[in-house]
């Protein structure tokens, strides 16, 4: 395998001075995607550690309340050891500002992950060496492919028993239709793990055979036959692991930046996030290969990051990051211009100006006010219900970013409140959570009982847990007569009136006022679709937030 000299094109500006100098920091905005338990959150913490953002990387322990992770700050996340909401972490390293978005791996939180992927330029795909490509990894990869997001692959847990490196690379090529280029190679796996060799950097990280210690410092080597490498691993020339590495160097294609950027090729790095093997190489790969801010799809035309006017879109809401203050923070991707603290931007949905008095950068739950943000940055905008997911903010107005999806829920439940006197507080809490996108709130046109809709069952646990922890409202859920929901696209007012009159008992409005059809079962949905062929029943809709007065 050869490393094309052009592979360094993405870092021509990597040596630029920090923003207190004459030039701004380079931006790299990326997400980490994986199937649950592939080690994504542990890798997130080790990247923060390698990047100097935290002094000590917290481990995700297998049992008990010692389980902790910097990016998992909710009580339910720490209890279960999984991510249930996207976290944003901003850190700087070697002249680059990284905006890292840690996404939920569990399929029940796919909506949050899909919307988060609209805000990134690159992604790291984490694969468990023992399990290969799993179902949720495949789904998330398809979203990346649809959006043209290039992927860097990290094969994790090579210090445990797993599939052979060649089998893993073949699976990536076969299932994902990607050309694979191994940039590093494990020297043995499981009980025979002796370290990691980097083709790209001509360095090796050698494991202590007598312990399970974290990764030591790298050593520079001239190649796989370097005496220092052989002595440090206890291997001899002709050892199968060394022969496999040599074969990989010759058998796979060279790395081509253009093929990577088009989504046809993925550089592959092997390692162990828990023991920190391969993490420094992955961080260096982000510096070398991850894309800088890219043009974003919008109406009336895509927005170039080099445009001089400020623009951005809200892709996530988070309520009660600080429960003591009942705060609400909108996460906005800056797409063009230089955003400065105190400036006022137009909201395309309301047609009103919004003052950015305290824009913030994040390290998970921690935050700091920023005076300036550039294209690629993710900023938090504290607000009190004035912003929603899908909103576009811009200096010149008339812009609407596109591509943020909503998914019709497949689980519908009625809320059972233990204290009926707190119904107003319950409805406020549910609307807050609906604005984050973790649930849909439906208000039937007939009757007064609100219905909660979610994509996955685990979301119900999150809603219940957060309702009690953040609002002091213990709630339960009970079954409804409905099984599924569909948004409606009705082409004209006359048809809309006839449909509402005929189907009023099965109709509701969501938290944004959009009309929704509630079906008791698949047969009823199919029958209604057949009876009303001019009405579109939508399982996915795009959050287009054009002016409400239009």
Secondary structure, 3 states (H helix, E strand, C coil): CCECHHHHHHHCCCCCCCCCCCCCCEEEEEEEEECCCCCHHHHHHHHHHHCCCCCCCCCCCCCHHHCCECCECCHHHHHHCCCCCCEEEEEEECCEEEEEEECCCCHHHHHHHHHHHCCCCEEEEEEECCCECCHHHHHHHHHHHHHCCEEEEEEECCCCCCCCHHHHHHHHHHHHCCEEEECEEECCCHHHCCEEEECCCCEEEECCCCCCCCCCCCEECCCCCCHHHHHHHCCCCCCHHHHHHHHHHHHCCCECHHHHHCCCEEEEEECECCCCECHHHHHHHHHHHCCCCCCECEECCCECCCCCCCEEEEEEEEECCCHHHCCEEEEEEEEECCEECCCEEEECCCCCEEECCCCEEEECCEEEECCEECCCCEEEEECCCCCCCCCEEECCCCCEECCCEEECCCEEEEEEECCHHHHHHHHHHHHHHHHHCCCEEEEECCCCCEEEEECCCHHHHHHHHHHHHHHCCCEEEEECCCCEEEEEEECCHHHHHHHHHHHHHHEEECCCCCEEEEECCHHHHHHHHHHCCCEEEECEEECCCCCCCC
